[in-house]
Amino acid sequence: MSSNIRAIVDINQTAAEYKSSIVLRISDNKYIDVKSILGLSFTLYQNHEYKLEIHGPDETEAKHAMVEAFKKHHLYVQVNE
């Protein structure tokens, strides 16, 4: 399995562990649900910086886990505050 595919699967599986909404902001009006492996696979390696928006009951834990998942694959991510 290529490292890109491994990163996509890992990030997707990490997001699926949480109840919170986790979306990747592509542009001012375009968002991709990180829990959608198809959407994630089309967008993950098209950019060099990523912005996540996470909202929900377990968002604090989800934010930490998502930053670690991106970092593990040498991808820079910013998370909403």
N, C-alpha and C positions, 0 to 999 in steps of 0.2 A: 504494500500500500504506500503510495507516495506521501511525502510529508504534508503536502497541501490537503489531501483527502483526510489524512489522520487529524490534522488541525480542525477541519470542518466538522468531522464526526465528534471529536472531543469537545469542542465548543458547544455544539448542538446538544450533546448528552449532558453536559454540565448545566446548560440552561433548562433542560427538561426536568431537572431535579427540584426546581423551584416553582412555587405557585405564582410568583410575581410575573408581570408582563415584562419581557426583555426584548427590546427592539434596537436594531442597528440603524442609526440615522445616516442616510446616504446623502441627502441634500436637505434644503429647507423644507421641502414638502414630500420627501420620499423616505419611507421607513421599511425595514425588512424585519420580520419576526425571526429572532435567532433560534426559536424552537422549530422553525421550518427549515429542514435540511436542504430542500431544493432552493429556497430563496437565499439561504446562506451560501450555498455553493456557487451561485451566480455572482455574488457580490464580494465575497471575503477577500480575494486577492486582486481586486481591481483598484483598491485604494491603499495608501500607506498609513493613514491615520483613521481611527475608527472612533465613533461616538456612540455610546450605549445610553439608552434611557431605560431605567428600571423602576417600576412602581408596583407595590403590592405588599402583602402581609409579611413577606420574608425578604424584603428588598435589601436590608443591610447585609444579610448573609449572601444573598445572590450577587451583590456588587463585589464583595470580596472574592467569591469563587470565580466570577467572570473575569475579573482583572487577572487572577492567577492563571486561568485557562488561556487567555490571550498571551500573557507573558511567557508561559511555557512554550509557546510556538513562535516566540520572538516577534509578536505583533503588538504595536502600540495602541492602547485604547484609553479613551477618556470616558468617565462615567458621570452622569448628571448628579448634581448635589441636591 
